Amino acid sequence: MDDDLYKVLGVAKDSPQADLKKAYRKLVKTLHPDLHPGDKAREAEFQKISAAYDILGDPERRARYDAGEIDASGQERPERQYYRHYAGADPQNRYSQAGGHGDFEDLSDVFADLFGGRARSGQGGGQGGGYAARGADLRYHLDVEFMDAARGARRAVPMPGGSTIELSIPAGVRDGQVLRLRGKGQPGIGGGPAGDAYVEIGLRPHPLVTRDGNDIEIDLPIRFYEAVLGARIEVPTIDGPVSMSVPRGASSGQRLRLKGRGIRSAKGAAGDQYVRLKIVLPEKISEGMEEAARRWRDLAPDDPRAKLWRMAT
């Protein structure tokens, strides 16, 4: 459809809502398919003005269209994410609705004028004879656990009115990604198809794991002697523990790579897992450890901070 919805309705961008409604009512009385049976061109024009008013007639959706957040078809622009927009004022906001519905209810008098009150019942026109319109889309926000997003999961999600829908969370879903549920929006008008539901995913942070694209990273505590002597240890991953070698003489902050152990999304290769070593001493230092440390001091006089001093001079 035309990228400029205001041109479709023949109004200026700064027109008040009342003028938009007036322009739409006028076009409906001119282009409605029941007034032009078999005229495909006028039917296509009617569909365009109906779709345009579905967005511009709702002040909230109009504001999002003006801001470039949705396109002329009402779809999210792929280069933008709107976590904060959907999150709302509730800091918990586990699952909340955003977005709105065009005021078709307020336009019932238009179709009553045209068809003597039969627009919604379909009387007198047979199959498709009355006014039919697609239901409005609904928009929601859903927070999911980090591991559910990484592995994929299915969740029964409560909907307004007490019903629930089964939502499939794909493995590798990203923070801010929008999932589309066809036919789960508002019911259609006059026998028209239902709208869609759009669910924006928010990822709850994990206390131990950070994510960068499809790569993940964890801090892994190791013992002092494992760092000195080297060791083979188990490392937690998304798919369960795996065995990894700690090289002899490892240092805190050293990063080791586990190839292909990161996020597996539906498209592309799996990411990697990076393990950042962190040498941890026991809470209580024994006399033997103190003696070993003194011998170490005498045998390894190199200062690891020497390079820093050279940089400062």
C-alpha positions as CSV (number, residue, x, y, z in Angstrom):
1,M,0.0,0.0,0.0
2,D,0.9,3.7,-0.2
3,D,3.7,4.5,2.3
4,D,2.0,7.8,3.2
5,L,-1.3,6.9,4.9
6,Y,-2.2,10.6,5.1
7,K,-2.2,10.8,1.3
8,V,-4.4,7.7,1.2
9,L,-7.0,9.5,3.3
10,G,-6.4,12.8,1.6
11,V,-5.6,14.7,4.7
12,A,-2.6,16.7,6.1
13,K,-0.2,15.1,8.6
14,D,-1.2,17.5,11.3
15,S,-4.9,17.0,10.9
16,P,-6.9,16.5,14.1
17,Q,-8.5,13.1,14.7
18,A,-11.9,14.6,13.9
19,D,-10.8,15.5,10.4
20,L,-9.3,12.1,9.8
21,K,-12.6,10.5,10.8
22,K,-14.6,12.9,8.6
23,A,-12.4,12.1,5.6
24,Y,-12.7,8.4,6.2
25,R,-16.5,8.6,6.4
26,K,-16.6,10.5,3.2
27,L,-14.4,7.9,1.4
28,V,-16.5,5.0,2.7
29,K,-19.6,6.5,1.3
30,T,-17.9,6.8,-2.1
31,L,-15.9,3.6,-2.3
32,H,-17.7,0.9,-0.4
33,P,-17.8,-2.3,-2.6
34,D,-21.6,-2.7,-2.1
35,L,-22.1,0.4,-4.0
36,H,-19.9,-0.8,-6.9
37,P,-20.4,-4.6,-7.3
38,G,-17.6,-6.2,-9.2
39,D,-15.5,-3.1,-9.4
40,K,-12.1,-4.5,-8.3
41,A,-10.4,-1.2,-8.5
42,R,-12.8,0.6,-6.1
43,E,-12.7,-2.5,-3.8
44,A,-8.9,-2.2,-3.7
45,E,-9.2,1.5,-2.9
46,F,-11.7,0.8,-0.2
47,Q,-9.3,-1.7,1.4
48,K,-6.5,0.9,1.3
49,I,-8.5,3.6,3.0
50,S,-9.7,1.1,5.6
51,A,-6.2,-0.1,6.4
52,A,-5.0,3.5,6.6
53,Y,-7.7,4.5,9.0
54,D,-7.1,1.4,11.1
55,I,-3.7,3.0,12.0
56,L,-4.4,6.7,11.8
57,G,-7.8,6.4,13.5
58,D,-6.1,5.1,16.7
59,P,-4.2,8.0,18.3
60,E,-1.6,5.6,19.8
61,R,-0.9,3.7,16.6
62,R,-0.9,7.0,14.7
63,A,1.8,8.3,17.1
64,R,3.9,5.2,16.5
65,Y,3.5,5.5,12.7
66,D,4.5,9.2,12.8
67,A,7.5,8.2,14.9
68,G,8.5,5.6,12.4
69,E,8.1,2.7,14.8
70,I,5.6,0.9,12.5
71,D,5.2,1.0,8.8
72,A,2.1,1.6,6.6
73,S,0.9,-1.9,7.1
74,G,1.2,-1.7,10.9
75,Q,4.2,-3.9,11.2
76,E,7.2,-3.3,13.4
77,R,10.1,-1.8,11.5
78,P,12.8,-4.5,11.7
79,E,15.6,-2.1,12.5
80,R,13.9,-0.9,15.7
81,Q,13.2,-2.5,19.0
82,Y,10.7,-1.2,21.6
83,Y,11.3,-2.9,24.9
84,R,10.8,0.2,26.9
85,H,7.7,1.2,24.9
86,Y,5.9,-2.0,25.8
87,A,7.3,-2.4,29.3
88,G,5.0,0.4,30.6
89,A,5.1,1.8,34.1
90,D,4.8,-1.5,35.9
91,P,8.4,-2.6,36.8
92,Q,7.3,-6.2,37.1
93,N,5.2,-6.2,33.9
94,R,5.4,-9.9,33.4
95,Y,2.8,-9.8,30.6
96,S,1.1,-6.6,29.6
97,Q,-0.9,-5.3,26.6
98,A,0.1,-2.4,24.6
99,G,-1.3,-0.8,21.4
100,G,-4.9,-0.2,20.6
101,H,-7.9,-0.7,18.3
102,G,-9.3,1.7,15.7
103,D,-12.7,3.2,16.5
104,F,-14.8,1.0,14.1
105,E,-17.5,1.1,16.7
106,D,-17.9,4.8,16.4
107,L,-18.4,4.4,12.6
108,S,-21.4,2.1,12.7
109,D,-23.6,5.1,11.7
110,V,-21.6,5.4,8.5
111,F,-22.6,1.9,7.4
112,A,-26.1,2.3,8.7
113,D,-26.5,5.3,6.4
114,L,-25.2,3.2,3.5
115,F,-27.1,0.0,4.1
116,G,-29.9,0.7,6.4
117,G,-28.4,-1.0,9.4
118,R,-27.5,-4.3,7.7
119,A,-23.8,-3.7,7.4
120,R,-22.9,-5.9,10.3
121,S,-25.5,-8.6,9.8
122,G,-24.7,-9.2,6.1
123,Q,-28.4,-9.2,5.2
124,G,-29.4,-8.3,1.7
125,G,-25.9,-8.8,0.2
126,G,-25.4,-12.6,0.5
127,Q,-21.9,-13.9,1.2
128,G,-19.6,-10.9,1.7
129,G,-22.5,-8.5,1.0
130,G,-22.1,-6.5,4.2
131,Y,-19.2,-4.6,5.5
132,A,-16.3,-6.9,6.6
133,A,-13.0,-5.8,8.1
134,R,-10.0,-7.5,9.6
135,G,-9.8,-7.4,13.4
136,A,-7.2,-5.1,15.0
137,D,-3.8,-6.4,16.0
138,L,-2.9,-6.7,19.6
139,R,0.5,-6.1,21.1
140,Y,2.0,-7.6,24.3
141,H,5.2,-7.8,26.2
142,L,6.5,-11.1,27.8
143,D,9.5,-11.5,30.0
144,V,11.2,-14.9,29.8
145,E,14.0,-16.6,31.7
146,F,17.5,-16.5,30.1
147,M,17.7,-20.3,29.7
148,D,14.2,-20.6,28.2
149,A,15.2,-18.1,25.6
150,A,18.5,-20.0,24.9
151,R,17.0,-23.5,24.8
152,G,13.5,-22.7,23.6
153,A,10.3,-23.4,25.5
154,R,6.5,-23.5,25.4
155,R,4.4,-21.3,27.7
156,A,0.7,-21.1,28.3
157,V,0.2,-17.3,28.3
158,P,-2.9,-15.7,29.9
159,M,-4.9,-13.4,27.5
160,P,-7.4,-10.7,28.3
161,G,-10.7,-12.2,29.1
162,G,-9.3,-15.2,30.9
163,S,-8.3,-17.4,27.9
164,T,-4.8,-18.7,27.3
165,I,-2.7,-19.3,24.2
166,E,0.2,-21.7,23.8
167,L,3.3,-19.7,22.9
168,S,6.3,-21.4,21.4
169,I,9.5,-19.5,22.3
170,P,12.1,-20.4,19.7
171,A,15.6,-21.3,20.8
172,G,17.9,-18.3,20.5
173,V,15.2,-15.7,20.7
174,R,16.7,-12.2,21.3
175,D,15.8,-9.5,23.7
176,G,13.3,-7.2,22.0
177,Q,12.4,-9.8,19.3
178,V,8.7,-9.7,18.3
179,L,6.8,-13.0,17.8
180,R,3.7,-13.0,15.6
181,L,0.6,-15.1,16.5
182,R,-1.6,-15.2,13.5
183,G,-5.3,-14.8,14.2
184,K,-4.9,-14.2,17.9
185,G,-5.8,-10.5,17.8
186,Q,-9.2,-8.8,17.9
187,P,-12.0,-10.7,16.1
188,G,-13.0,-9.5,12.7
189,I,-15.9,-7.3,11.9
190,G,-18.8,-8.5,9.8
191,G,-17.2,-11.9,9.2
192,G,-13.7,-10.5,8.5
193,P,-10.6,-12.3,9.6
194,A,-9.2,-11.9,13.1
195,G,-6.1,-9.7,13.6
196,D,-2.8,-10.9,14.8
197,A,-1.1,-10.8,18.2
198,Y,2.5,-9.5,18.5
199,V,4.4,-10.6,21.5
200,E,7.7,-8.7,22.3
201,I,10.2,-10.8,24.2
202,G,12.2,-9.4,27.1
203,L,15.0,-11.5,28.5
204,R,15.5,-11.7,32.3
205,P,19.2,-11.4,33.1
206,H,21.1,-14.5,34.3
207,P,23.2,-14.2,37.4
208,L,26.2,-16.0,35.9
209,V,25.9,-15.8,32.2
210,T,26.1,-12.8,29.8
211,R,25.2,-12.9,26.2
212,D,26.7,-11.1,23.1
213,G,24.8,-12.1,20.0
214,N,24.9,-15.8,19.9
215,D,28.1,-16.0,22.1
216,I,27.9,-16.4,25.9
217,E,30.4,-15.9,28.6
218,I,30.7,-17.1,32.2
219,D,33.2,-16.5,35.0
220,L,34.6,-19.9,36.2
221,P,36.2,-20.1,39.6
222,I,39.3,-22.4,39.8
223,R,41.5,-23.4,42.7
224,F,45.1,-22.0,43.0
225,Y,46.7,-25.4,42.4
226,E,44.5,-25.9,39.3
227,A,45.9,-22.7,37.9
228,V,49.5,-23.6,38.7
229,L,49.5,-27.3,37.7
230,G,46.7,-27.3,35.1
231,A,43.6,-29.5,35.4
232,R,40.7,-31.0,33.6
233,I,37.4,-29.7,35.1
234,E,33.7,-29.7,34.3
235,V,32.2,-26.5,32.9
236,P,28.4,-25.8,32.9
237,T,27.0,-25.0,29.4
238,I,23.5,-24.5,28.0
239,D,23.3,-28.2,27.1
240,G,24.8,-29.5,30.3
241,P,28.3,-29.9,31.8
242,V,31.3,-30.5,29.5
243,S,34.9,-31.3,30.3
244,M,37.5,-28.6,29.7
245,S,41.3,-28.4,30.2
246,V,42.8,-25.5,32.3
247,P,46.3,-24.9,30.9
248,R,49.3,-25.1,33.3
249,G,50.1,-21.6,34.7
250,A,46.7,-20.1,34.0
251,S,46.0,-16.6,35.2
252,S,42.8,-14.9,36.4
253,G,41.0,-13.2,33.6
254,Q,42.3,-15.6,31.0
255,R,39.5,-16.5,28.5
256,L,39.1,-20.0,27.1
257,R,36.8,-20.9,24.2
258,L,34.3,-23.7,23.9
259,K,33.4,-23.7,20.2
260,G,29.7,-24.2,19.4
261,R,28.6,-24.2,23.0
262,G,26.8,-20.8,22.8
263,I,23.3,-20.0,21.6
264,R,21.7,-22.1,18.9
265,S,19.2,-20.1,16.8
266,A,17.0,-21.3,14.0
267,K,19.3,-19.7,11.4
268,G,23.0,-19.7,11.3
269,A,25.7,-21.6,13.2
270,A,25.7,-21.9,16.9
271,G,27.7,-19.3,18.9
272,D,30.6,-20.0,21.2
273,Q,30.9,-20.1,25.0
274,Y,33.8,-18.2,26.5
275,V,35.0,-19.1,30.0
276,R,36.8,-16.4,32.0
277,L,39.0,-18.0,34.7
278,K,39.0,-16.6,38.2
279,I,41.5,-17.9,40.7
280,V,39.8,-18.3,44.1
281,L,41.7,-18.9,47.3
282,P,40.2,-20.7,50.2
283,E,38.6,-18.7,53.0
284,K,41.2,-19.9,55.5
285,I,44.9,-19.9,54.6
286,S,46.8,-22.7,56.2
287,E,50.4,-22.5,57.4
288,G,51.5,-24.8,54.6
289,M,50.0,-22.5,52.0
290,E,51.7,-19.5,53.6
291,E,55.1,-21.4,53.4
292,A,54.5,-22.4,49.8
293,A,53.7,-18.7,49.0
294,R,57.0,-17.6,50.6
295,R,58.9,-20.1,48.6
296,W,57.1,-19.0,45.4
297,R,58.1,-15.4,46.2
298,D,61.7,-16.4,46.4
299,L,61.7,-18.6,43.3
300,A,59.6,-16.3,41.0
301,P,60.8,-12.7,41.5
302,D,59.2,-11.4,38.2
303,D,56.9,-8.5,38.8
304,P,53.7,-8.9,36.7
305,R,53.1,-5.1,37.0
306,A,56.5,-4.2,35.5
307,K,54.9,-3.5,32.1
308,L,52.5,-1.0,33.7
309,W,55.4,1.0,35.1
310,R,57.2,1.0,31.7
311,M,54.0,2.4,30.2
312,A,53.9,5.3,32.7
313,T,57.5,6.4,32.0
